Amino acid sequence: MSPEAPFDPTAPLPGPPDPWAEGDTPTLRDGPPWHMTEMIAAEPAVAKRVLNRLADSAGAAARVAEAVRTAAAAGRPVIVVGCGTSEHGALGVAGMLREAAGAAGLPSQPGEAGAAIPIQAFEASLAPVKDGLVIGVSHEGGTWATMRALEAARGAGSRTALITASDRSPAAALADEGLVIATGELDQSWCHTIGYLSPLLAGASIGAHLSGTAVDISAAVGLLRTTSAMTAAAEGIAAALAGVRQLLVIGSGADRTAARELTLKVEEASWLPSAMRDLETFLHGHLPATDEFTGLVLVLAERRGQAARVKRAREALAAARELRHRTAAILSAEAAAAIEEDLTPAGRIVVADAPGLPPTVAALLGTLVPLQLITERIARARGTNPDPIRRDDPRYLAAAEASSPG
């Protein structure tokens, strides 16, 4: 069915149910705009509201930052966990925390005691860290594996925190008092976009409190504003990629998180088999499985080590050209200027460099809307509804039910 009333992208989204309950299946529509379409449009206003709330120096983000500071300074583990889109949120949060910790003179290098690292929630539940800090990411706050990870961490003597939409959720009950960051606005599509944005906003806010440098909210919101040029580019990319047999997404540095999220979104929304490869890994054995029916998307907005990343990306794209891949890209303005357009014949979306934001924050927020627009437009081109992630089909609903924890 069609929307009953015009959607206002500036209005707050519905909050979590009270008392807490798992979200209902999104209402099914005959065609776009999908709920996903509306959620993308809402992101700039959501970001402004959430970042303003989390800037409170006495709020939950500041308290979680202090918990990170305490653990890191003592060289104790700082772990961020999640599943699915929330796992990608956890990857981004961990990167932001390392970046902020470095600015604060705290351990920040991967492998250094006290530096934040991401771990998939199920794996974290099986090998809980002792006497550390575990931060869970769960949009609705009911993810089984994330709750098990928090339970196991508490049992091992670690402190626990949570980034979620609802402070009344089951997962929130497993976090230490005062360490629940509630973003407050609930994604209306199961192909989560707000569910990816929200933990990244929380991560940026925790990082700002940790480093003592406020988030440039204007710059962050600016990166999320959709332009007509960006939408047109996404439609062109979708038209080129909709008929491929497989899609590969490559990235380096902070862009690996965005590449993973694009892979997941495309499979959820359009059912196109997709895989993520690290930029360098892509060139070491995966090319023989590709041909002219392969789609390729490069994500490159990471500004640290950019010259080296651009050089290797150009070489990867040259290899893809030899094999006639249908190649597109999401690029920062500086990277776009260094990569010839004929290396991305399926199109490109160029995003601002945002030098006023920390590099990880700028890269992840800058690529967020482009990857979601490409996903939504591929779904349109392939004639799929992204919102129910195929659970309107009894077979896929049965598969989801069969995999539910007993």
C-alpha positions as a printed NumPy array, in Angstrom:
array([[  0.   ,   0.   ,   0.   ],
       [  1.082,   3.613,  -0.415],
       [  1.991,   5.891,   2.485],
       [ -1.117,   7.338,   4.121],
       [  0.422,  10.746,   4.748],
       [  3.42 ,  12.654,   3.381],
       [  6.596,  11.826,   5.223],
       [  8.314,  14.703,   7.007],
       [ 12.066,  13.976,   7.061],
       [ 12.662,  16.692,   9.657],
       [ 10.239,  15.281,  12.252],
       [ 11.496,  12.927,  14.983],
       [ 11.061,   9.246,  14.169],
       [  8.934,   7.08 ,  16.449],
       [ 10.667,   6.001,  19.62 ],
       [ 10.861,   2.428,  20.918],
       [  7.668,   0.896,  22.337],
       [  7.038,   1.309,  26.052],
       [  6.929,  -1.315,  27.445],
       [  9.666,  -2.623,  25.171],
       [  8.692,  -5.057,  22.397],
       [ 10.369,  -6.346,  19.256],
       [  9.553,  -4.286,  16.193],
       [  6.723,  -5.332,  13.915],
       [  7.261,  -6.23 ,  10.264],
       [  7.421,  -2.967,   8.289],
       [  4.189,  -2.159,   6.482],
       [  4.42 ,  -3.449,   2.913],
       [  4.167,  -0.919,   0.121],
       [  3.473,  -1.482,  -3.552],
       [  6.457,   0.607,  -4.616],
       [  8.805,   3.41 ,  -3.614],
       [  9.149,   5.482,  -1.614],
       [ 10.008,   2.587,   0.655],
       [ 10.405,   3.028,   4.388],
       [ 14.122,   2.777,   3.641],
       [ 13.806,   5.736,   1.245],
       [ 12.274,   7.822,   3.989],
       [ 14.849,   6.788,   6.58 ],
       [ 17.666,   7.953,   4.297],
       [ 15.923,  11.292,   3.876],
       [ 15.523,  11.61 ,   7.643],
       [ 19.189,  11.056,   8.506],
       [ 20.445,  14.668,   8.532],
       [ 17.749,  15.73 ,  11.001],
       [ 18.196,  12.58 ,  13.096],
       [ 21.942,  13.236,  13.274],
       [ 21.471,  16.816,  14.403],
       [ 19.083,  15.798,  17.187],
       [ 21.175,  12.859,  18.398],
       [ 24.492,  14.712,  18.333],
       [ 22.996,  17.642,  20.235],
       [ 21.593,  15.303,  22.9  ],
       [ 24.819,  13.345,  23.283],
       [ 26.939,  16.49 ,  23.622],
       [ 25.749,  16.843,  27.232],
       [ 28.843,  16.733,  29.44 ],
       [ 26.821,  14.979,  32.157],
       [ 25.092,  12.554,  29.806],
       [ 25.534,   8.893,  28.957],
       [ 28.046,   9.436,  26.136],
       [ 30.305,  11.366,  28.517],
       [ 29.98 ,   8.615,  31.147],
       [ 30.869,   5.919,  28.606],
       [ 33.844,   8.041,  27.506],
       [ 35.04 ,   8.165,  31.113],
       [ 34.666,   4.378,  31.361],
       [ 36.759,   4.034,  28.192],
       [ 39.366,   6.435,  29.606],
       [ 39.606,   4.491,  32.87 ],
       [ 39.984,   1.112,  31.147],
       [ 42.403,   2.344,  28.499],
       [ 44.63 ,   4.164,  30.979],
       [ 44.913,   0.959,  32.998],
       [ 45.678,  -1.1  ,  29.899],
       [ 42.49 ,  -3.129,  30.312],
       [ 40.548,  -4.466,  27.31 ],
       [ 38.043,  -2.173,  25.585],
       [ 35.811,  -4.255,  23.317],
       [ 32.911,  -3.186,  21.073],
       [ 30.476,  -5.921,  19.966],
       [ 27.469,  -6.28 ,  17.687],
       [ 25.772,  -8.353,  14.969],
       [ 24.797,  -7.535,  11.401],
       [ 24.48 ,  -3.81 ,  10.775],
       [ 25.206,  -3.284,  14.465],
       [ 28.455,  -5.207,  14.03 ],
       [ 29.448,  -2.698,  11.37 ],
       [ 28.422,   0.032,  13.783],
       [ 30.7  ,  -1.605,  16.349],
       [ 33.571,  -1.622,  13.855],
       [ 33.073,   2.086,  13.293],
       [ 32.754,   2.886,  16.993],
       [ 35.963,   1.004,  17.807],
       [ 37.811,   2.944,  15.115],
       [ 36.48 ,   6.248,  16.404],
       [ 37.455,   5.372,  19.971],
       [ 41.013,   4.474,  18.949],
       [ 41.283,   7.754,  17.065],
       [ 39.992,   9.775,  20.026],
       [ 42.171,   7.844,  22.461],
       [ 45.233,   8.73 ,  20.433],
       [ 44.288,  12.417,  20.614],
       [ 43.896,  12.04 ,  24.38 ],
       [ 47.282,  10.39 ,  24.828],
       [ 45.756,   6.993,  25.596],
       [ 46.54 ,   3.596,  24.001],
       [ 45.254,   3.714,  20.445],
       [ 47.132,   1.279,  18.238],
       [ 45.542,  -2.107,  17.438],
       [ 47.175,  -4.695,  19.664],
       [ 48.185,  -2.115,  22.264],
       [ 46.789,  -2.908,  25.715],
       [ 43.755,  -0.704,  26.314],
       [ 43.121,   0.175,  22.654],
       [ 39.52 ,  -0.418,  21.543],
       [ 38.905,  -3.393,  19.266],
       [ 35.708,  -4.762,  17.672],
       [ 34.675,  -8.391,  18.124],
       [ 31.638, -10.121,  16.637],
       [ 29.155, -10.551,  19.48 ],
       [ 28.747, -14.334,  19.323],
       [ 32.509, -14.815,  19.369],
       [ 32.805, -12.407,  22.285],
       [ 30.211, -14.403,  24.215],
       [ 32.329, -17.55 ,  23.883],
       [ 35.591, -15.92 ,  24.966],
       [ 34.651, -13.073,  27.322],
       [ 37.291, -10.552,  28.299],
       [ 38.15 , -10.209,  31.976],
       [ 38.243,  -6.971,  33.925],
       [ 37.711,  -4.789,  30.888],
       [ 34.941,  -2.736,  29.284],
       [ 32.542,  -4.247,  26.751],
       [ 30.321,  -1.895,  24.747],
       [ 27.4  ,  -3.564,  22.973],
       [ 25.676,  -2.159,  19.899],
       [ 22.081,  -3.264,  19.298],
       [ 19.578,  -0.973,  17.577],
       [ 16.405,  -2.339,  19.133],
       [ 18.214,  -3.809,  22.135],
       [ 17.061,  -7.395,  21.736],
       [ 19.866,  -9.079,  19.785],
       [ 20.473, -12.518,  21.294],
       [ 24.222, -12.786,  20.662],
       [ 24.919,  -9.242,  21.858],
       [ 23.055,  -9.912,  25.09 ],
       [ 25.02 , -13.133,  25.576],
       [ 28.249, -11.185,  25.062],
       [ 27.243,  -8.627,  27.692],
       [ 26.213, -11.378,  30.133],
       [ 29.494, -13.228,  29.632],
       [ 31.492, -10.024,  30.071],
       [ 29.758,  -9.246,  33.353],
       [ 30.407, -12.779,  34.524],
       [ 34.097, -12.289,  33.775],
       [ 34.269,  -9.118,  35.849],
       [ 34.087,  -6.573,  33.014],
       [ 32.046,  -3.404,  32.984],
       [ 29.349,  -3.25 ,  30.31 ],
       [ 27.807,  -0.435,  28.269],
       [ 25.275,  -0.31 ,  25.436],
       [ 24.46 ,   1.834,  22.402],
       [ 20.802,   1.331,  21.478],
       [ 17.594,   3.095,  20.57 ],
       [ 15.887,   2.022,  23.794],
       [ 17.059,   2.224,  27.406],
       [ 14.135,  -0.074,  28.293],
       [ 15.314,  -2.985,  26.177],
       [ 16.508,  -6.38 ,  27.464],
       [ 20.078,  -5.532,  26.45 ],
       [ 19.934,  -2.278,  28.413],
       [ 19.285,  -4.28 ,  31.561],
       [ 22.673,  -5.954,  31.046],
       [ 24.634,  -2.693,  30.976],
       [ 26.081,  -1.033,  34.057],
       [ 24.042,   1.755,  35.583],
       [ 24.443,   5.004,  33.685],
       [ 26.21 ,   3.406,  30.707],
       [ 23.297,   3.07 ,  28.273],
       [ 23.436,   5.506,  25.364],
       [ 19.863,   5.701,  24.065],
       [ 19.659,   7.291,  20.621],
       [ 15.876,   7.311,  20.93 ],
       [ 14.645,   7.085,  17.318],
       [ 13.732,   3.765,  15.751],
       [ 14.414,   2.623,  12.182],
       [ 11.161,   1.981,  10.332],
       [ 12.735,  -0.422,   7.823],
       [ 14.383,  -3.762,   8.519],
       [ 17.019,  -2.83 ,   5.941],
       [ 18.604,  -0.651,   8.588],
       [ 19.914,   2.777,   7.714],
       [ 19.147,   4.674,  10.936],
       [ 20.377,   1.507,  12.664],
       [ 23.812,   2.08 ,  11.057],
       [ 23.867,   5.836,  11.516],
       [ 22.921,   5.833,  15.204],
       [ 25.929,   3.939,  16.645],
       [ 28.29 ,   5.971,  14.481],
       [ 26.832,   9.162,  15.944],
       [ 27.249,   7.663,  19.416],
       [ 30.839,   6.684,  18.623],
       [ 31.64 ,  10.188,  17.392],
       [ 30.106,  11.632,  20.564],
       [ 31.972,   9.284,  22.92 ],
       [ 35.16 ,  10.099,  21.043],
       [ 34.559,  13.821,  21.386],
       [ 34.117,  13.54 ,  25.151],
       [ 37.22 ,  11.337,  25.33 ],
       [ 39.432,  13.716,  23.349],
       [ 37.935,  16.922,  24.717],
       [ 37.06 ,  18.201,  21.236],
       [ 33.403,  18.841,  20.392],
       [ 31.85 ,  17.225,  17.326],
       [ 31.393,  19.748,  14.504],
       [ 27.67 ,  19.056,  14.197],
       [ 27.245,  21.308,  11.174],
       [ 29.964,  19.431,   9.283],
       [ 28.584,  16.034,  10.302],
       [ 25.04 ,  16.91 ,   9.251],
       [ 26.354,  18.393,   6.017],
       [ 27.912,  15.065,   5.046],
       [ 24.497,  13.407,   5.399],
       [ 22.54 ,  15.86 ,   3.262],
       [ 21.362,  14.253,   0.035],
       [ 21.836,  16.274,  -3.146],
       [ 20.117,  15.798,  -6.494],
       [ 23.528,  15.099,  -8.038],
       [ 24.19 ,  12.343,  -5.538],
       [ 20.796,  10.745,  -6.174],
       [ 21.255,  10.891,  -9.941],
       [ 24.703,   9.299,  -9.616],
       [ 23.271,   6.518,  -7.432],
       [ 20.601,   5.821, -10.034],
       [ 23.221,   5.567, -12.758],
       [ 25.346,   3.204, -10.694],
       [ 22.31 ,   1.074,  -9.866],
       [ 21.353,   0.806, -13.517],
       [ 24.843,  -0.455, -14.336],
       [ 25.027,  -2.926, -11.452],
       [ 21.486,  -4.297, -11.23 ],
       [ 22.093,  -7.032, -13.798],
       [ 25.467,  -8.318, -12.617],
       [ 25.935, -11.871, -11.381],
       [ 27.889, -10.834,  -8.304],
       [ 28.961,  -7.629,  -6.61 ],
       [ 32.314,  -7.063,  -4.93 ],
       [ 32.954,  -4.073,  -2.673],
       [ 36.512,  -3.067,  -1.822],
       [ 37.924,  -0.637,   0.712],
       [ 40.931,   0.171,   2.88 ],
       [ 41.349,   1.702,   6.32 ],
       [ 38.137,   3.115,   7.793],
       [ 36.422,   2.479,   4.453],
       [ 36.445,  -1.26 ,   5.135],
       [ 33.552,  -0.723,   7.541],
       [ 31.495,   1.088,   4.891],
       [ 32.373,  -1.609,   2.342],
       [ 31.064,  -4.302,   4.679],
       [ 27.875,  -2.359,   5.287],
       [ 27.264,  -1.827,   1.549],
       [ 27.711,  -5.564,   0.998],
       [ 25.148,  -6.417,   3.665],
       [ 22.687,  -3.76 ,   2.533],
       [ 22.744,  -4.897,  -1.112],
       [ 22.102,  -8.516,  -0.143],
       [ 19.306,  -7.588,   2.256],
       [ 17.623,  -5.114,  -0.053],
       [ 18.069,  -6.506,  -3.554],
       [ 19.131, -10.15 ,  -3.   ],
       [ 22.2  ,  -9.687,  -5.206],
       [ 25.07 , -11.956,  -4.033],
       [ 27.8  ,  -9.65 ,  -2.749],
       [ 31.128,  -9.877,  -0.956],
       [ 33.552,  -7.459,   0.666],
       [ 37.288,  -7.586,   0.055],
       [ 40.051,  -5.516,   1.544],
       [ 41.598,  -3.443,  -1.229],
       [ 44.848,  -5.389,  -1.27 ],
       [ 43.194,  -8.758,  -0.646],
       [ 41.072,  -8.312,  -3.77 ],
       [ 44.214,  -8.593,  -5.902],
       [ 45.522, -11.764,  -4.279],
       [ 43.475, -14.63 ,  -5.658],
       [ 39.932, -13.352,  -6.143],
       [ 40.264, -12.024,  -9.695],
       [ 39.994, -15.481, -11.379],
       [ 36.384, -15.738, -10.159],
       [ 35.404, -12.445, -11.821],
       [ 34.485, -11.379, -15.364],
       [ 32.311,  -8.945, -17.304],
       [ 29.298,  -9.997, -15.218],
       [ 31.005,  -8.821, -12.014],
       [ 30.092,  -5.521, -10.434],
       [ 32.729,  -3.703,  -8.4  ],
       [ 32.386,  -0.738,  -6.033],
       [ 35.431,   0.979,  -4.561],
       [ 34.912,   2.936,  -1.334],
       [ 37.705,   5.45 ,  -0.714],
       [ 37.157,   8.356,   1.652],
       [ 39.856,   7.556,   4.267],
       [ 42.25 ,  10.509,   4.264],
       [ 45.044,   8.943,   6.34 ],
       [ 47.623,   7.367,   4.056],
       [ 45.558,   8.578,   1.158],
       [ 48.315,   8.772,  -1.442],
       [ 49.227,   5.109,  -0.956],
       [ 45.581,   4.027,  -0.909],
       [ 44.79 ,   5.985,  -4.077],
       [ 47.778,   4.516,  -5.888],
       [ 46.781,   0.955,  -5.025],
       [ 43.134,   1.67 ,  -5.815],
       [ 44.063,   2.928,  -9.291],
       [ 45.991,  -0.283,  -9.888],
       [ 43.057,  -2.384,  -8.697],
       [ 40.674,  -0.483, -10.951],
       [ 43.052,  -0.937, -13.878],
       [ 42.925,  -4.703, -13.288],
       [ 39.138,  -4.535, -13.139],
       [ 39.087,  -2.648, -16.442],
       [ 41.061,  -5.43 , -18.112],
       [ 38.376,  -7.894, -17.   ],
       [ 35.528,  -5.552, -18.023],
       [ 34.055,  -5.297, -14.552],
       [ 31.177,  -2.879, -14.159],
       [ 33.043,  -0.58 , -11.814],
       [ 31.739,   2.262,  -9.666],
       [ 33.074,   4.183,  -6.685],
       [ 32.244,   6.263,  -3.627],
       [ 35.101,   8.744,  -3.315],
       [ 36.134,  11.738,  -1.275],
       [ 36.676,  14.838,  -3.362],
       [ 40.46 ,  14.56 ,  -3.032],
       [ 40.486,  10.884,  -4.02 ],
       [ 38.159,  11.562,  -6.949],
       [ 40.558,  14.166,  -8.317],
       [ 43.351,  11.572,  -8.33 ],
       [ 41.418,   8.711,  -9.944],
       [ 40.57 ,   8.953, -13.64 ],
       [ 36.87 ,   8.795, -14.45 ],
       [ 37.385,   6.103, -17.08 ],
       [ 38.419,   3.754, -14.252],
       [ 34.858,   3.967, -12.87 ],
       [ 32.696,   3.525, -15.998],
       [ 29.607,   2.583, -13.94 ],
       [ 29.728,   5.946, -12.188],
       [ 30.898,   7.559,  -8.984],
       [ 29.542,   9.486,  -6.025],
       [ 31.876,  12.175,  -4.72 ],
       [ 31.594,  13.321,  -1.105],
       [ 33.131,  16.256,   0.751],
       [ 36.424,  15.772,   2.585],
       [ 35.207,  17.369,   5.894],
       [ 38.646,  18.266,   7.328],
       [ 36.994,  19.599,  10.502],
       [ 35.984,  16.089,  11.552],
       [ 38.347,  13.328,  12.737],
       [ 39.359,  11.115,   9.794],
       [ 37.359,   8.031,  10.796],
       [ 34.241,  10.079,  11.561],
       [ 34.527,  11.961,   8.265],
       [ 35.03 ,   8.8  ,   6.211],
       [ 32.183,   6.842,   7.79 ],
       [ 29.629,   9.651,   7.791],
       [ 30.67 ,  10.772,   4.32 ],
       [ 30.125,   7.355,   2.741],
       [ 26.964,   6.512,   4.712],
       [ 24.278,   8.118,   2.549],
       [ 25.953,   7.192,  -0.757],
       [ 26.115,   3.488,   0.101],
       [ 22.496,   3.556,   1.221],
       [ 21.315,   5.418,  -1.884],
       [ 23.115,   2.951,  -4.146],
       [ 21.476,   0.086,  -2.266],
       [ 17.997,   1.565,  -2.44 ],
       [ 18.341,   2.325,  -6.162],
       [ 19.638,  -1.184,  -6.921],
       [ 16.553,  -2.547,  -5.155],
       [ 14.366,  -0.36 ,  -7.357],
       [ 16.205,  -1.487, -10.482],
       [ 15.846,  -5.155,  -9.526],
       [ 12.205,  -4.78 ,  -8.492],
       [ 12.659,  -5.754,  -4.835],
       [ 11.231,  -4.211,  -1.673],
       [ 14.126,  -3.596,   0.739],
       [ 12.038,  -3.072,   3.875],
       [ 11.123,  -6.638,   4.942],
       [ 14.532,  -8.094,   3.908],
       [ 12.562, -10.795,   2.071],
       [ 10.694, -12.015,   5.138],
       [  7.419, -11.312,   3.374],
       [  8.259, -14.549,   1.505],
       [  7.179, -17.54 ,   3.658],
       [ 10.384, -19.432,   2.854],
       [ 12.631, -16.687,   4.158],
       [ 10.411, -16.069,   7.155],
       [ 10.646, -19.787,   7.958],
       [ 14.429, -19.614,   7.587],
       [ 14.57 , -16.691,  10.021],
       [ 12.39 , -18.566,  12.506],
       [ 14.481, -21.737,  12.12 ],
       [ 17.609, -19.805,  13.019],
       [ 16.128, -18.14 ,  16.103],
       [ 17.972, -19.185,  19.274],
       [ 16.148, -21.893,  21.216]])
